[in-house]
Amino acid sequence: MLKFMLMVIFMIPLCFMKNMFWVVQMILFLLMFLFMNLSLNINSCSNLSYMYSCDLLSFGLILLSIWICLLMIMASENLFKMNFYVNFFLFNVIVLLLMLYMTFSVMNLFMFYLFFEGSLIPTLMLIIGWGYQPERIQAGMYLLFYTLFASLPLLMGIFYLYNQINCIMIYFLKFYNMNFCLLYISMILAFLVSMPMYMVHLWLPKAHVEAPVSGSMILAGIMLKLGGYGLLRIMIFLQEINMKLNYIWIVISLIGGFYISLKCFCQVDIKSLIAYSSVAHMSFVICGVMIMNYWGVLGSYLLMIGHGLCSSGMFCLANINYERIGSRSLMINKGMINFMPSMSLWWFLLLSSNMAAPPSLNLMGEIMLINSLISWCSFSMIMLMLISFFSAGYSLYLYSYTQHGKYYQGIFMFYMGSSREYLLLLLHWFPLNILVMKIDYVMIWF
């Protein structure tokens, strides 16, 4: 694991050299394919080096991190053209990747907390430094204070754990059972805010709307997955207390997911709509983790990976429109099928994946989550039907509103999609729909 980490660290000097924008991206591609060929021990943590290791859960999320980071660079060509602090931007992306890599591969719970919080700093830099609107400082503050406020109890919980059992290695925690209500709440609160769960989700739409395309991609693609990863890791030693209290989080998530799905229909900003749809999808993931049966945990893992690719691709599409029209309003982004018929196909492909149409990973994840939730309580079927129905509803609403209708008369200059943009969208869509063929590989871990 250290060899890949050193490879990322040694990329930092490249960021400050001239005309290295695409070279950094190519090296990330190389890193991606090297990491893909890592030999894994299916039953336990493998590739141990110092305090880093990799099992199947980490493996998928690290791959996703590298993939989204190299696509962030590809999506941000405008910065390169305008030479808008492009070296510092590359440095930011590499530091962010380093933090995420260490978060997903570290075995020590305290170090996990450290990198979990550390990954917020580059994201904050992206939003404040390269965001579009003047409200980005407020959005950055929302992001920081929501997550930091919930993270202090997690730190206290980790210290308490170490005081009690003298061990905070994630792999060994499965031998313990901590049946304390206060410890349970303090440990999971930070991850629920990071997911984000309904009621603590207000920072997410704000951060998305103000962030540049790269910021939105990393927020939707990876930052929301940190919470799910943390929950899957700490539920190992909180099983007993979780079985008593899990209904609270599941009820909040189901009702919140339904309400947020309705709220998607009220949005006038494309990015805001996609951000709210992320909250609805993540409520599914929270339910799956909290139920803690085989299908639930597996479905939540699959939906996290699928949503990371799908949501990131949709933010790229929103940005492609924004670069041409200069607005993200649904009122102005109309009739795009007249200008960019090929891009209309990509809107359709990614939105169909977002509403969990086959053969996307989202479909597999949602089928498993629906199965697990109905086995937990048959009444949850009502909410699940509503969430799934409205998920298709707002996806079609977004598609029909942006692609059809009478186009805005104020558009006086327009250019078609470039090959870079089509490649960017293909690299989101292709793994999202091809990984379904290797679904058995994911199931072995569980």
C-alpha positions in Angstrom: 0.0 0.0 0.0 2.9 2.4 0.7 4.2 2.1 -2.8 1.0 3.7 -4.2 1.0 6.3 -1.5 4.6 7.3 -2.4 3.7 7.4 -6.1 1.0 10.0 -5.2 3.4 12.0 -2.9 6.1 12.1 -5.6 3.5 13.7 -8.0 3.4 16.8 -5.9 6.5 18.5 -7.5 5.0 17.8 -11.0 2.0 20.1 -10.0 4.3 23.1 -9.9 6.0 22.6 -13.2 4.9 24.3 -16.4 2.5 22.5 -18.8 2.1 19.4 -16.6 -1.7 19.5 -16.4 -2.3 16.5 -18.7 0.8 14.7 -17.5 -0.5 14.6 -14.0 -3.8 13.1 -15.3 -2.0 10.5 -17.3 0.1 9.4 -14.3 -3.2 9.1 -12.3 -4.4 6.8 -15.1 -1.3 4.7 -14.7 -1.8 4.6 -10.9 -5.4 3.5 -11.5 -4.4 0.6 -13.6 -1.5 -0.4 -11.3 -3.9 -0.4 -8.3 -6.5 -2.4 -10.2 -4.1 -5.3 -10.5 -3.5 -5.5 -6.8 -3.7 -9.0 -5.5 -6.3 -9.2 -2.7 -6.9 -11.7 0.0 -10.7 -12.1 0.0 -11.2 -13.1 3.6 -9.1 -10.5 5.4 -6.9 -7.4 5.2 -4.1 -7.9 2.7 -1.1 -5.9 1.4 -0.2 -4.9 4.9 2.5 -2.2 5.2 3.0 -0.3 8.4 -0.5 0.7 9.4 -2.0 0.5 5.9 -3.9 -2.4 4.5 -6.6 -3.2 1.9 -9.6 -5.4 1.9 -12.4 -5.5 -0.7 -14.3 -2.6 1.0 -11.3 -0.3 0.8 -10.3 -1.5 -2.6 -13.5 -0.4 -4.3 -13.5 3.0 -2.7 -9.8 3.7 -3.3 -10.3 2.8 -7.0 -13.3 5.2 -7.1 -11.2 8.0 -5.4 -8.4 7.7 -8.0 -10.9 7.5 -10.9 -12.9 10.6 -9.7 -9.7 12.6 -9.1 -8.4 12.0 -12.6 -11.8 12.8 -14.1 -11.8 16.1 -12.0 -8.7 17.2 -13.8 -10.2 16.3 -17.1 -13.4 18.2 -16.3 -11.4 21.4 -15.3 -9.9 22.2 -18.7 -11.2 25.8 -18.4 -8.8 26.5 -15.5 -6.0 25.3 -17.7 -7.0 27.5 -20.6 -7.4 30.6 -18.5 -4.3 29.6 -16.4 -6.4 30.3 -13.2 -4.0 29.1 -10.4 -3.8 25.8 -12.2 -0.7 24.6 -10.3 -2.3 25.1 -7.0 -5.4 23.4 -8.3 -3.4 20.3 -9.2 -1.6 20.4 -5.9 -5.0 20.5 -4.2 -6.3 17.5 -6.1 -3.2 15.5 -5.3 -3.4 16.3 -1.6 -7.1 15.4 -1.6 -6.3 12.1 -3.3 -3.6 11.4 -0.7 -5.9 12.1 2.2 -8.7 9.9 0.7 -6.2 7.1 -0.1 -5.0 7.1 3.5 -8.5 7.4 5.0 -9.7 4.2 3.1 -6.5 2.2 3.7 -5.5 3.0 7.3 -6.2 0.4 10.0 -5.8 2.6 13.1 -9.1 4.3 14.1 -7.5 7.5 15.3 -5.5 7.9 12.1 -8.7 7.2 10.2 -10.3 10.1 12.1 -7.3 12.3 11.3 -7.4 11.7 7.5 -11.3 11.8 7.5 -11.1 15.3 8.8 -8.0 16.2 6.8 -9.8 15.5 3.5 -12.2 18.4 4.3 -9.5 21.0 4.0 -8.7 20.5 0.3 -12.4 20.3 -0.5 -12.9 23.6 1.4 -10.1 25.1 -0.7 -11.7 23.9 -3.9 -15.0 25.5 -3.0 -13.6 28.8 -1.7 -10.8 29.1 -4.3 -12.5 28.1 -7.5 -16.3 28.4 -6.7 -18.5 30.6 -8.8 -20.7 32.7 -6.6 -19.9 35.1 -3.7 -21.9 32.9 -1.3 -19.1 30.2 -1.5 -17.5 31.4 1.8 -20.8 30.8 3.6 -21.1 27.4 1.9 -17.6 26.5 3.0 -18.4 27.5 6.6 -21.5 25.3 6.5 -19.5 22.4 5.3 -16.8 22.9 7.9 -18.9 23.6 10.9 -21.5 20.8 10.3 -18.8 18.2 9.9 -16.5 19.5 12.7 -19.3 19.9 15.2 -20.3 16.3 14.7 -16.7 15.0 14.6 -15.7 16.1 18.2 -17.9 13.3 19.8 -16.3 10.8 17.4 -12.8 11.8 18.7 -14.0 11.5 22.3 -15.5 8.1 21.4 -12.2 6.8 20.0 -10.3 8.0 23.1 -12.8 6.3 25.3 -12.5 3.1 23.3 -8.7 3.1 23.6 -9.0 3.7 27.3 -11.3 0.7 27.7 -9.8 -1.9 25.5 -6.3 -0.6 24.7 -6.8 -1.3 21.0 -8.1 0.9 18.2 -7.0 -1.3 15.2 -10.1 -1.6 13.1 -9.5 -5.2 12.2 -9.3 -6.3 15.9 -12.4 -4.4 17.0 -14.6 -7.3 15.8 -13.7 -9.2 18.9 -15.4 -6.6 21.2 -18.9 -5.6 21.8 -19.5 -2.1 23.2 -23.1 -1.9 24.3 -23.2 1.8 25.4 -25.8 4.2 24.1 -23.7 7.4 24.5 -20.6 5.8 22.8 -22.9 4.6 19.9 -24.4 8.0 19.3 -21.0 9.8 19.5 -19.4 7.3 17.1 -22.0 7.4 14.4 -23.0 11.1 14.5 -20.0 12.3 12.4 -20.7 9.7 9.7 -24.4 10.4 9.6 -23.6 14.1 9.0 -21.0 13.2 6.4 -23.5 10.9 4.5 -25.6 13.2 4.9 -28.7 12.0 6.8 -31.9 14.0 6.4 -32.0 16.8 9.0 -28.2 17.3 9.0 -28.1 17.6 5.2 -28.3 21.4 4.8 -24.6 21.8 4.1 -24.6 19.6 1.0 -26.9 21.5 -1.4 -25.2 24.7 -0.4 -21.7 23.3 -1.0 -22.7 21.8 -4.3 -24.3 24.9 -5.7 -21.3 27.1 -4.9 -18.5 24.6 -5.7 -16.7 24.4 -9.1 -17.3 21.3 -11.2 -14.3 19.5 -9.6 -15.6 20.3 -6.1 -19.0 18.9 -6.9 -17.5 15.8 -8.4 -15.4 15.0 -5.4 -18.2 15.9 -3.0 -20.8 13.7 -4.7 -18.3 11.0 -5.7 -16.2 10.4 -2.6 -17.1 12.7 0.4 -20.5 11.2 0.9 -18.9 7.7 0.7 -16.6 8.5 3.7 -19.6 8.4 6.0 -20.8 5.1 4.6 -17.3 3.6 4.9 -17.0 4.8 8.5 -20.4 3.3 9.4 -19.5 -0.1 7.8 -16.3 -0.1 9.8 -17.6 0.8 13.2 -20.8 -1.2 13.2 -18.6 -4.3 13.8 -18.3 -3.6 17.5 -21.6 -1.7 18.0 -23.9 -4.5 16.7 -25.9 -5.1 19.9 -26.8 -1.5 20.7 -27.4 -0.8 17.0 -30.1 -3.6 16.9 -31.9 -1.7 19.6 -31.7 1.8 18.2 -31.4 1.4 14.4 -35.1 2.0 13.8 -34.6 5.7 14.7 -32.1 6.3 11.8 -34.1 4.1 9.4 -37.4 6.0 10.0 -35.7 9.4 9.7 -34.0 8.3 6.5 -37.1 6.8 4.9 -39.3 9.8 5.6 -36.5 12.2 4.8 -35.8 10.4 1.5 -39.4 10.7 0.5 -39.6 14.4 1.5 -36.3 15.2 -0.3 -37.5 13.5 -3.4 -40.6 15.8 -3.4 -38.3 18.7 -2.8 -36.3 17.9 -6.0 -39.4 18.9 -8.0 -39.2 22.4 -6.5 -35.6 23.1 -7.6 -34.8 25.7 -10.3 -31.1 25.1 -10.2 -29.8 22.0 -12.0 -26.9 21.5 -9.6 -29.3 21.9 -6.6 -31.6 19.3 -8.0 -28.8 16.7 -8.5 -27.5 17.5 -4.9 -30.9 16.9 -3.4 -31.2 13.6 -5.3 -27.9 12.6 -3.7 -29.4 13.0 -0.3 -32.4 10.8 -1.3 -30.0 8.1 -2.5 -27.8 8.3 0.6 -30.9 7.7 2.8 -31.2 4.3 1.2 -27.5 3.6 2.0 -28.0 4.6 5.7 -31.0 2.2 5.9 -28.9 -0.6 4.4 -26.0 -0.2 6.8 -28.3 0.2 9.9 -30.3 -3.0 9.2 -27.0 -4.9 9.2 -28.1 -7.9 7.3 -26.2 -9.5 4.4 -28.1 -7.9 1.6 -28.4 -4.5 3.3 -24.6 -4.1 3.8 -23.8 -5.4 0.3 -26.5 -3.2 -1.3 -25.3 -0.1 0.5 -21.7 -0.7 -0.7 -22.8 -1.2 -4.3 -25.1 1.9 -4.2 -22.2 4.0 -2.9 -20.0 3.0 -5.8 -22.8 3.4 -8.3 -24.0 6.7 -7.0 -20.4 8.0 -6.9 -20.0 7.5 -10.6 -23.5 8.5 -11.7 -23.8 11.7 -9.6 -20.3 12.8 -10.6 -21.2 12.4 -14.3 -24.4 14.4 -13.8 -22.5 17.3 -12.3 -20.2 17.2 -15.3 -23.3 17.5 -17.6 -24.6 20.4 -15.5 -21.2 22.1 -15.9 -21.1 21.5 -19.7 -24.3 23.4 -20.0 -23.1 26.1 -17.6 -19.9 26.7 -19.6 -22.0 27.4 -22.7 -25.0 29.3 -21.3 -23.6 30.9 -18.2 -26.5 29.8 -16.1 -27.7 26.7 -14.3 -31.3 27.8 -14.1 -33.9 25.3 -15.5 -35.7 28.2 -17.0 -32.8 29.1 -19.2 -31.4 25.6 -19.9 -34.2 24.6 -22.2 -34.4 22.9 -25.6 -30.8 21.8 -25.4 -31.5 18.9 -27.8 -31.6 21.6 -30.6 -28.0 22.6 -29.9 -26.4 19.4 -28.7 -28.3 16.3 -29.8 -25.3 14.0 -28.9 -25.1 15.4 -25.4 -28.8 14.7 -25.0 -28.0 11.0 -25.3 -25.5 11.3 -22.4 -28.1 13.2 -20.3 -30.5 10.3 -20.9 -27.9 7.6 -20.2 -26.8 9.1 -16.9 -30.3 10.1 -15.7 -31.5 6.6 -16.5 -28.7 5.2 -14.3 -29.7 7.7 -11.6 -33.2 6.3 -11.6 -31.8 2.8 -11.2 -32.5 1.4 -14.7 -30.7 -1.7 -15.8 -27.8 -2.5 -16.3 -26.4 0.1 -13.8 -24.9 -0.6 -10.4 -27.5 1.5 -8.9 -30.2 -1.0 -9.9 -28.3 -3.9 -8.2 -27.7 -1.8 -5.1 -31.4 -0.7 -4.9 -32.8 -4.2 -5.4 -30.6 -5.5 -2.5 -31.5 -2.6 -0.3 -35.3 -2.9 -1.0 -35.1 -6.6 -0.2 -33.3 -6.0 3.1 -35.6 -3.2 4.2 -38.7 -5.3 3.4 -37.3 -8.2 5.4 -36.8 -5.8 8.3 -40.3 -4.4 8.2 -42.9 -4.9 5.5 -44.4 -1.5 6.2 -41.3 0.2 4.8 -42.4 -0.9 1.4 -44.8 2.1 1.2 -41.9 4.6 1.6 -39.6 2.6 -0.7 -42.2 2.6 -3.5 -42.7 6.3 -3.1 -38.9 7.1 -3.1 -38.3 4.8 -6.1 -41.2 6.3 -8.0 -40.3 9.9 -7.3 -36.6 9.1 -8.1 -37.7 8.2 -11.6 -40.0 11.3 -11.6 -37.4 13.9 -10.9 -34.9 12.3 -13.2 -37.4 12.5 -16.1 -38.4 16.0 -15.0 -34.7 17.1 -15.2 -34.3 15.4 -18.6 -37.5 16.8 -20.2 -37.0 20.3 -18.8 -33.4 20.6 -20.0 -33.7 18.9 -23.4 -37.1 19.8 -24.6 -39.1 23.0 -24.8 -38.5 26.4 -26.5 -34.9 27.4 -26.1 -33.8 30.6 -24.5 -33.7 33.5 -27.0 -30.8 35.2 -25.2 -28.3 32.5 -26.4 -26.2 34.3 -29.0 -23.1 32.1 -29.1 -22.9 28.3 -28.9 -20.4 25.5 -29.6 -20.9 21.8 -29.7 -19.5 19.3 -27.3 -15.8 18.6 -27.5 -14.3 15.1 -27.6 -12.8 15.7 -24.1 -16.4 16.1 -22.7 -17.7 13.0 -24.5 -14.7 11.0 -23.2 -15.3 12.4 -19.7 -18.9 11.2 -19.7 -18.0 7.9 -21.2 -15.5 7.3 -18.4 -18.3 7.9 -15.9 -20.9 5.8 -17.6 -18.8 2.8 -18.8 -17.7 1.5 -15.3 -21.1 2.3 -13.9 -22.7 -0.2 -16.3 -20.0 -2.7 -16.9 -19.1 -3.4 -13.2 -22.5 -5.2 -13.0 -20.8 -8.1 -14.7 -18.4 -8.5 -11.8 -21.0 -8.3 -9.1 -20.0 -11.7 -7.7 -16.5 -10.3 -6.8 -18.1 -7.8 -4.5 -20.4 -10.4 -2.9 -17.5 -12.6 -1.8 -16.2 -10.1 0.7 -19.5 -10.2 2.6 
